[in-house]
Each structure stands twice: as structure tokens, then as C-alpha cells.
């Protein structure tokens, strides 16, 4: 049971890391290069889509990490799993406090009605997102080390 929980947790968090890393390193830079503010429309669509999915994915990752830490408490690697769960909680707090407010605004922007500082706001989101990616990558590494 614990082995299955560990594998599911690593897979779920690993997929989360993969999506968030891809957004940071590939997707946003590509769409930002589209002509005629096409990146703004793409990012707005992405904000709406991922804004509906990611809360469940992040909370699910936290819950899986907490359950794995609780089930394995007292065994080798439980401290790593608990630390990873703590980092995942930090990523949720960062998301809610720092990234979601920007994302919620960006989800409704169009090239015609975006605020004058939309590039700066998305740049701030990108910088904060890179920090969040570093946090969840660290959590993922801790989970993988605990698994092996």
C-alpha cells in the first residue's frame, strides 16, 4: 500500500513539475514572441484553462505528500516526504498569495482591453512562477530520493 502511494505521489508531482517547468521555460517564451500581442491572447487562454485545473493538482499533490508522510512516519525517508509536503504547501501559499491574483486578471485580458502595464504584470508572474517551479522541483527531488 505504501509503495503504491509513494509511486502515485511521485508520478502526480512529477507531472505537475513537468507542466509548470514547460510553461516557464518553453510555452510562455514561445507565445510571448507571437506578433501583434498574440502572446497576450494565448496567455489569457492558458490562464483560464490552467486556472481551473491547477488548484486541484496542487492540492492533490499536497494531500498525497501528507498522507505518504503520515503512513510512513517513523520509517526511513519520512522526513524527506514531510519536507517535500511542506514545500508543496509553500507552493500553494505562493500561488494563492502571489500568482493567482495576477493570473485572475490576465485570464480576462484581450489585446484590445489589457492594461497598459500588462507586460510588467506578466513579467512579475513569470519571475514568481520560476521561484515556484524551483520549490516544486525541490519537493519532487525529495520525493524521488525518499522513494529510492
Order of alpha helices (4+ residues) and beta strands (2+ residues): alpha-alpha-alpha-alpha-alpha-alpha
